[in-house]
């Protein structure tokens, strides 16, 4: 139910993003989705790839610090109210969203939301109770290949 | 009780040439006085600058009748070596001098030092005693990664290790991949280099597929730059070796002025050749036993370049407390800062070691860091760049901002000054293969 996301520390300076991008490209590791969080001084590149262990080892060998986090991916209808429904399911639970980002896989008119919850397992349980089922990694990457 | 590897080494750490380490004190003091008198006489006879300074004080060598009289003699400073560059302080004619070394001058000309054949023997003797003190002996394979050349480190350690009967690998500094290959393939048991370079080797070993913990390497003789107990702990934990602190300086002889014994309780000064004093570096007044101040050294057996009361700029304390090893030689506290390293920012004296303490408090292990001083609109700014480690890196901006803030606060409490903490990517700060450059002063005065 959980999907591994890698985060890489980057300094906020020109070209900082190119090196990890080139490394992943050379190793033919396809990035399913990514987001960047930044401040004036530093940034965090977050991304999801199928072969995350390989990507992690590769980046670490090149001197990057890499963090692995459990994400919960949820498929929503690509229409107004999709996100609100998910968040609504978590109301009145102790689960918090640390951050999230959305992306579309352009299949069946659906969008995907990647959530970093403070308590991924708690979130999955709360969502299921409301009939919302997170996407499994296998299905996620199958989708990406189509 | 089982005898540990460490205890075993302690027991066999006696080499016949180490006998002077254990001289009864009255005998040691008597020897020191005889040698001091001869050194003062020699300097007065042959070194113009010293003779003039003695004359200015109305003193002659005969005024030195006891070790306490040393305090009346003039100091020698690094600037004296620069002012008399290259050969002005030599007390031997060139035909008796068999070796010249020079220390890199960060500002202007280097300083030049000379050795007669007997001086080289003295140096070899103290280096041999240094290796013996930490339990090395014939049969050990010593990788000497101190630089060979004008720098005293390489040749000083080389002669001592050969005299010990060990096998020396004169690999010199640099070329990390080759260092690791040799360490592994030659079955190296001991290494000599700067502590920061060894940390660099540890960093690189994992990537080169070498596990230092599984190698026969058991001893490191580290010096030529100030380091800390936390660095020692990190080295010992990450490589499984014992790390010993060796102290020396070009102006006095090179490495081998003082060396730790197996007890690792601070370097013992080879007092039969180097007489130590601790002074207040501002006033020049002597400090009490155990009090921290600037180390001042007088050579007691050198011919080509006798040094009388040389101000080392190294801040330490001297202890006469008996050491478990039985050596009667006094010990200095680990030198973690230099009077020269101190920088003044907005009127506050700061030592890099204070910044280290502050970083260590937050992170638990010392990260690579660098201090950069700039002047913005007439105001001094201190930036501390800290490499992000996997241990402290989380995936949220908030966690990193909190880390930045905690580091800033820790520095502020320790130093009394706010620094801009900048988190940087690993391996972006310069790793010197020699001395670690901790402070970059870019202020235009």
Boltz contact constraints between the chains, C-beta under 6 A:
constraints:
  - contact:
      token1: [A, 7]
      token2: [B, 395]
      max_distance: 6.0
  - contact:
      token1: [A, 9]
      token2: [B, 388]
      max_distance: 6.0
  - contact:
      token1: [A, 9]
      token2: [B, 393]
      max_distance: 6.0
  - contact:
      token1: [A, 11]
      token2: [B, 424]
      max_distance: 6.0
  - contact:
      token1: [A, 11]
      token2: [B, 425]
      max_distance: 6.0
  - contact:
      token1: [A, 37]
      token2: [B, 397]
      max_distance: 6.0
  - contact:
      token1: [A, 42]
      token2: [B, 423]
      max_distance: 6.0
  - contact:
      token1: [A, 63]
      token2: [B, 426]
      max_distance: 6.0
  - contact:
      token1: [A, 63]
      token2: [B, 427]
      max_distance: 6.0
  - contact:
      token1: [A, 65]
      token2: [B, 388]
      max_distance: 6.0
  - contact:
      token1: [A, 65]
      token2: [B, 390]
      max_distance: 6.0
  - contact:
      token1: [A, 65]
      token2: [B, 393]
      max_distance: 6.0
  - contact:
      token1: [A, 65]
      token2: [B, 426]
      max_distance: 6.0
  - contact:
      token1: [A, 67]
      token2: [B, 393]
      max_distance: 6.0
  - contact:
      token1: [A, 67]
      token2: [B, 395]
      max_distance: 6.0
  - contact:
      token1: [A, 69]
      token2: [B, 395]
      max_distance: 6.0
  - contact:
      token1: [A, 98]
      token2: [B, 396]
      max_distance: 6.0
